Amino acid sequence: MIRSSGFTTKVRPQITGWQPIAKLAGEVQVTRDLGSNLLSWILGCVLILFRLFSIGKLCFGFYLEGLLLAVLAIASALVISLLMPKPAEWQAN
């Protein structure tokens, strides 16, 4: 027997691929947010890299490219903030 109920209730993984284990665990809240989580992860990588390269471009005098990268970094940060769950959707386990 698989003892996974503690893991699935705390972590609440995406139901795709975890359906058989979720059935064994019993009543576990189903999550279907893999797409938004992956998009947030990619945008977070874009945010860090564009901000890094923006600072480098600005330091070396490439102001137009640096500002463009800074604007793109800010745009990715705004999209991440829109994708984050609202405080009413948070759950304490």
C-alpha positions in Angstrom: 0.0 0.0 0.0 1.2 3.5 -0.9 1.4 5.9 2.0 1.0 9.2 0.2 -1.9 10.9 1.8 0.3 13.2 3.8 2.3 14.2 0.7 -0.7 14.8 -1.5 -2.7 16.8 1.1 0.3 19.1 1.8 1.7 19.5 -1.7 -1.5 19.1 -3.7 0.2 18.2 -7.0 -1.4 18.7 -10.4 -4.0 16.0 -10.9 -2.6 14.9 -14.3 -0.5 11.8 -13.6 -1.4 11.7 -9.9 -5.0 10.5 -10.3 -4.4 6.9 -9.1 -2.5 8.1 -6.0 -5.1 10.8 -5.4 -7.8 8.1 -5.3 -5.8 6.2 -2.7 -5.3 9.3 -0.6 -9.0 9.9 -0.3 -10.4 13.4 -0.1 -7.7 15.7 -1.6 -8.4 19.0 -3.2 -7.7 18.8 -6.9 -5.5 21.4 -8.5 -5.3 22.2 -12.2 -2.9 25.0 -12.3 0.1 23.5 -14.0 -0.2 25.8 -17.0 -0.2 29.0 -15.0 2.6 27.7 -12.8 4.8 26.9 -15.8 4.1 30.3 -17.3 5.0 32.0 -14.1 8.2 30.0 -13.9 9.2 31.0 -17.4 8.3 34.6 -16.8 10.4 34.5 -13.6 13.4 33.3 -15.6 12.8 36.1 -18.2 12.4 38.7 -15.4 15.8 37.7 -13.8 17.7 37.4 -17.1 16.3 40.6 -18.7 16.9 42.6 -15.5 20.5 41.3 -15.4 21.2 42.1 -19.0 19.5 45.4 -18.7 21.8 46.5 -15.9 24.8 45.3 -18.0 23.7 47.2 -21.1 23.1 50.4 -19.1 26.5 50.1 -17.4 28.2 49.8 -20.8 26.3 52.7 -22.4 23.8 50.8 -24.5 20.9 52.9 -23.2 18.2 52.0 -25.7 18.8 48.3 -25.4 19.1 48.5 -21.6 15.8 50.4 -21.4 14.1 48.0 -23.7 15.2 45.0 -21.6 14.1 46.8 -18.4 10.6 47.4 -19.9 10.3 43.8 -20.8 11.5 42.7 -17.3 8.9 45.0 -15.8 6.2 43.6 -18.1 7.0 40.1 -17.1 6.8 41.0 -13.4 3.4 42.5 -14.0 2.2 39.4 -15.7 3.5 37.3 -12.9 1.7 39.4 -10.4 -1.6 38.9 -12.3 -1.1 35.2 -12.4 -0.5 34.9 -8.7 -3.5 33.7 -6.6 -5.3 36.3 -4.7 -5.2 36.3 -0.8 -8.7 35.0 -0.7 -7.6 31.9 -2.7 -4.7 31.1 -0.3 -5.0 28.1 1.9 -3.2 27.2 5.1 -2.6 23.5 5.5 
